[in-house]
Structures are given as C-alpha cells and as structure tokens.
Amino acid sequence: MPSLSRRAFLTRFKASAEEVAPIRPPWSNETRIEEKCTGCAKCISACPEGILFSHDNRPYLKPGVGECTFCEKCAQACDEEVFDLSATPWNLTANLDEAKCLLADGVSCQTCTDICEPRALRFDMRVRPAGKIILETEACTGCSACLTTCPTQAISLKSSAQESQSNA
C-alpha cells in the first residue's frame, strides 16, 4: 500500500474521465519523443523529484505528484537529442477553477500561493468574505507545485495550445 499524506488520502487524486495527451518532460515535445526517444528511461531515473513516469516506453510528467525544479538532470541523462535546452522548457501554465477553490465557499486557504516560487499565484485579501487567488499566467512556469497542495484540485495545468482551442 502506498504511503499517502493526509491531504492525498482525503482528496484521492481523481483520474480524469477524458483522455488527455501526456505532458512530456521539459525541453521536449511529442515530435521529439516520437522521433528520437529510445525508451531507455534514463531521464526518468535521473529526475530527483520523481515526477517523470513511463508509458509505452516514453517519458511523461504526472501532474499532482510533485513539482519540476527545472534542474535539467533529465536532459543531461539523455544520450539522444530528445531534449533541447535552448528552447523554453514547455508551454504549460496553471489554470484555476475558482468555483472549486475553497475561497468560493468562504473558507480561507492559500496553500497554492505559499508554495508558488515565481509568485504567479497571489492572495488578494480585498475580496470578501475570504479573499481570492489571482493567477498571473505570464509569471507561471508550469512547475505544478500548486497542484500538489490544492486540497480541492481547483488547479490544473493547461498548455497554450489548449488555451487557444478553448478561446476559439
């Protein structure tokens, strides 16, 4: 039986009902993985945060397990040209569902703002009764640290491709 934190035990990270494209490691993309990845799993073993997993011998990031610190160890461990460190790590940003946030029910919570290192999530006390979380997507690195702390799973990761599709 896996060891679960109290929060994970109570929230039980729910699986999504819809099929979602896997999130590939930073500095890689679906095309590079498909064309160049040999499935050796060196990048998975090298990840000190333990957030990379394998599906069909291809690495992917499992949101909600931990955060990416952009340490580059996955890229350094890879013998192939799967990773391009000159590129942006990825085009992911946090997406906040305000209706699921505890603040919508008047419960004071700011665990996501406490863990957000780039300060993309900020707590605004001016909104009554309990405040409001402000998300600045320009500052968000997509590291997924906030996903692990949100007790109601009100935060998800969204790519800019998904953003442009939902705005269409």
N, C-alpha and C positions, 0 to 999 in steps of 0.2 A: 504494500500500500504506500503510495507516495506521501511524503510529508507536506502538509498544506498549512499555510499561515491561517490565522483566524479569518482574515478577510477572504482569502481564496476559498476556505471551507464554506463560508456563508454565501458567497456570491457564485461559486462554482462556474467559473468562466464558461459561458454558454457557447456552444457551437452555432455558427450561422447556418440558417436553413438554406440559404442560396449559395451556389458555387462561386467562390471568389478566386480570382487569379492570385497565385502565390506572390508574396513580397520577396523579391530577390535581395541578396546581400548588397550593402552599399557599394558603389562604384561598378556595379554590374547591371545587366538588364536581361530580359528574356532572350533576346537575339544572341548576345554574347554567351549566355549559359548554354543555349541550344547548340551553337556552333563550336564552342571551344571547351566546354566543361567535360572532363573525362569521368567524373563521378568518383574521384579519389577520396573525397571528404576531408582533405587536409584543411580546408578553410573552416569546416565545422569543428574539427578538433582544435584549431588554433584560437577560436573565439573564446576569450576569457570570461565573457558574460554568459555564455551558454545559451544564446538566443537563436543560433543557427541550427537547423534540422535538415534532414534529407527526405525527399520524396522523389521516387523514381530516379535515385542517384543524382539528384540535383539539389543544391542548397537553397533554402528559403528561410526567411525570418518569421518566427512565430510571435505575432503581436500579443502583448499582455504577459509575456514570460519575464521580460527584463528590458533593459534599455541598451541601445547601441551607443558606445562611447566614441565611436569613430577612431579607434586605436590603430586601424589599418593592418592588424595581425592576420585577418582573413586573406587580405590581398597579398601580403608578404609570404604567406604559406603556399599560395597557389603557384604551380610551375607553368601553368598555361596563361594565355592572355585573356582570362575571363574578367579581370578587374582593370579598370582604367582610373588610376589615382589622379590623373589630370582633370577628370570630369567632376561634376557635382556628385556627392555621394548618392543621392536619389531625390526624387521629386515628391516626397511624402510630407504631409503636414497633418497636424491633429485636426479633428473635426469634432466639435462639441454639440451634443444634442441637449439643448437647455431644458427640454421637457423631462429628460431622465435625470438631470442633475438634482441633488438633494436640496440645493438652494431654491429650486422651483417650489418645493414644499415647505419652505421656511426653515429648513434645517441648516445650521451653519456648518459648512465644510469647505476646506480649501486645501485638501491634501495634494491636489494636482498642481496648485501654484507653489506649494512648498518644495516640490521635487523638480520643478521645471528650471533647469540651469540657465537656458538662454532667456528666461523670463518672458516667454511667449504667452504664458497664461498668467493673468494678473487678477487679483481680487479687488473688486470695486465695492467699497462699503456704502457708497452713496445710494445704492438701490435698496429699497426696503422690501421685505422685512429683514432678510438675512444677508443681503449682498448679491453680487453677480460675478461670474467669471468672465473676463474679457479675453478673447483669443486674438492675438496678433499673428496671423499666418505668415507674414513676412519674416518674423523672428523665429518661427518654429523650424527646428532641424529635422523633425520626424523621428526622433530617437526612440519614442514610445515609452519613455519613463512614466508619463502621466497615465498611461493605460493600466499599468500595474497597481497604481494607488487608488484609482477611482472605484469606490465601493458599489456604484450602480452601473458601471460600464457605459457612462454617458459620453465617453471619449473613444473615438476610433481613428484609424489612420486613413487618409484619403490621398490619392495621387492627383496631380494636376490634370491628368487625362480624365479621371473620374469627375473632377470638378467641372471641366469644360463640357462633359457629356450631360451632367445634371443641370447645367445652366442653359442648355440648348432647348 
